[in-house]
Amino acid sequence: MARGKKADQKNTAPAQETAEQEEGTAPAKETPERDILAGIQNPCVYCGPTMRGVARQYTTFQGGIPDALRDFIKEHPEARQLIVSTAQFPAMRRRLDTPGTAEAKLYKQVKELLGK
Protein backbone atom coordinates (compact mmCIF):
# COMPACT_ATOMS: atom_id res chain seq x y z
CA MET A 1 0.00 0.00 0.00
CA ALA A 2 2.90 2.34 0.57
CA ARG A 3 3.53 2.30 -3.14
CA GLY A 4 -0.04 3.30 -3.86
CA LYS A 5 0.14 6.27 -1.48
CA LYS A 6 3.41 7.45 -3.01
CA ALA A 7 1.97 7.09 -6.47
CA ASP A 8 -1.09 9.09 -5.40
CA GLN A 9 1.13 11.78 -3.89
CA LYS A 10 3.24 11.94 -7.05
CA ASN A 11 0.14 12.30 -9.22
CA THR A 12 -1.29 15.02 -6.98
CA ALA A 13 1.80 17.22 -6.71
CA PRO A 14 2.34 17.85 -10.44
CA ALA A 15 -1.33 18.71 -10.88
CA GLN A 16 -1.08 21.33 -8.14
CA GLU A 17 2.10 22.78 -9.65
CA THR A 18 0.51 22.86 -13.08
CA ALA A 19 -2.52 24.75 -11.77
CA GLU A 20 -0.23 27.25 -10.02
CA GLN A 21 1.87 27.65 -13.15
CA GLU A 22 -1.21 28.20 -15.32
CA GLU A 23 -2.44 30.93 -12.99
CA GLY A 24 0.88 32.77 -13.17
CA THR A 25 1.55 32.47 -16.90
CA ALA A 26 -1.34 34.31 -18.51
CA PRO A 27 -2.91 37.24 -16.70
CA ALA A 28 -6.49 37.71 -17.84
CA LYS A 29 -6.02 41.46 -18.38
CA GLU A 30 -3.39 41.05 -21.10
CA THR A 31 -5.56 39.07 -23.50
CA PRO A 32 -8.20 41.82 -24.03
CA GLU A 33 -5.48 44.47 -24.32
CA ARG A 34 -3.78 42.54 -27.07
CA ASP A 35 -7.10 42.11 -28.86
CA ILE A 36 -7.81 45.85 -28.65
CA LEU A 37 -4.44 46.76 -30.12
CA ALA A 38 -4.34 43.93 -32.63
CA GLY A 39 -4.75 44.79 -36.27
CA ILE A 40 -3.19 48.24 -36.17
CA GLN A 41 -1.53 48.52 -39.55
CA ASN A 42 1.71 50.32 -40.24
CA PRO A 43 1.93 53.12 -40.92
CA CYS A 44 -1.11 54.33 -39.00
CA VAL A 45 -2.64 57.70 -38.15
CA TYR A 46 -4.07 58.77 -34.81
CA CYS A 47 -7.22 60.80 -35.62
CA GLY A 48 -8.41 61.55 -32.10
CA PRO A 49 -8.05 64.81 -30.23
CA THR A 50 -4.59 66.03 -29.27
CA MET A 51 -3.53 64.78 -25.85
CA ARG A 52 -0.56 66.58 -24.37
CA GLY A 53 2.24 64.12 -23.68
CA VAL A 54 0.37 61.30 -25.41
CA ALA A 55 -0.34 62.03 -29.08
CA ARG A 56 -1.21 64.86 -31.44
CA GLN A 57 -4.15 64.62 -33.79
CA TYR A 58 -3.28 63.30 -37.26
CA THR A 59 0.15 62.02 -36.21
CA THR A 60 1.43 59.16 -38.35
CA PHE A 61 3.17 56.31 -36.57
CA GLN A 62 5.46 53.76 -38.20
CA GLY A 63 6.42 50.56 -36.38
CA GLY A 64 3.77 50.71 -33.69
CA ILE A 65 2.17 53.28 -31.47
CA PRO A 66 3.91 54.89 -28.47
CA ASP A 67 3.44 53.50 -24.98
CA ALA A 68 1.58 56.58 -23.73
CA LEU A 69 -1.06 56.16 -26.46
CA ARG A 70 -1.23 52.40 -25.79
CA ASP A 71 -1.91 53.11 -22.13
CA PHE A 72 -4.65 55.59 -23.01
CA ILE A 73 -6.29 53.06 -25.34
CA LYS A 74 -6.15 50.38 -22.63
CA GLU A 75 -8.02 52.76 -20.31
CA HIS A 76 -10.40 53.97 -23.03
CA PRO A 77 -10.80 51.20 -25.65
CA GLU A 78 -13.18 53.30 -27.74
CA ALA A 79 -10.22 55.50 -28.73
CA ARG A 80 -8.77 52.55 -30.67
CA GLN A 81 -11.29 53.25 -33.43
CA LEU A 82 -9.61 56.60 -34.02
CA ILE A 83 -6.40 54.93 -35.24
CA VAL A 84 -6.54 54.01 -38.92
CA SER A 85 -4.14 52.98 -41.65
CA THR A 86 -2.80 55.72 -43.90
CA ALA A 87 -4.94 54.29 -46.71
CA GLN A 88 -8.09 54.81 -44.60
CA PHE A 89 -7.07 58.26 -43.39
CA PRO A 90 -8.72 60.42 -46.13
CA ALA A 91 -12.11 58.75 -45.59
CA MET A 92 -11.75 58.99 -41.81
CA ARG A 93 -10.91 62.68 -42.06
CA ARG A 94 -14.08 63.31 -44.09
CA ARG A 95 -16.21 61.37 -41.58
CA LEU A 96 -14.69 63.28 -38.65
CA ASP A 97 -15.56 66.56 -40.37
CA THR A 98 -19.16 65.45 -41.06
CA PRO A 99 -21.45 66.17 -38.08
CA GLY A 100 -23.56 63.23 -36.96
CA THR A 101 -21.32 60.44 -38.24
CA ALA A 102 -20.27 57.69 -35.86
CA GLU A 103 -16.66 58.87 -36.14
CA ALA A 104 -17.54 62.49 -35.30
CA LYS A 105 -19.54 61.31 -32.28
CA LEU A 106 -16.68 59.09 -31.14
CA TYR A 107 -14.21 61.96 -31.51
CA LYS A 108 -16.47 64.14 -29.38
CA GLN A 109 -16.81 61.38 -26.76
CA VAL A 110 -13.02 60.97 -26.46
CA LYS A 111 -12.58 64.74 -26.30
CA GLU A 112 -15.08 64.87 -23.41
CA LEU A 113 -13.11 62.14 -21.61
CA LEU A 114 -10.13 64.46 -21.76
CA GLY A 115 -12.13 67.34 -20.34
CA LYS A 116 -11.70 69.54 -23.39
C-alpha angles and dihedrals in degrees: 000000000000089000092054092052092049091048090050091049091049092050092048098049098057091048090055092047091048092052090049091048092049091052092052099043104062119031110205093228095063096060096062091043091055090048092051093051096038118109098031103147125215125271097030136173127223106220100178127103119294112270115195110239092007113061142325121232114267094014114154117221126198121194097015138319124287121265094246091058091044090054091049091051091049089055094041109028092180089071089067088077089064092066113084138166117265088251090059095043100091092053092045091051091053092049092049090053093049112086115230098025119127090246093052090049091049091049090052091048093052091046090054090051087059092050095242 
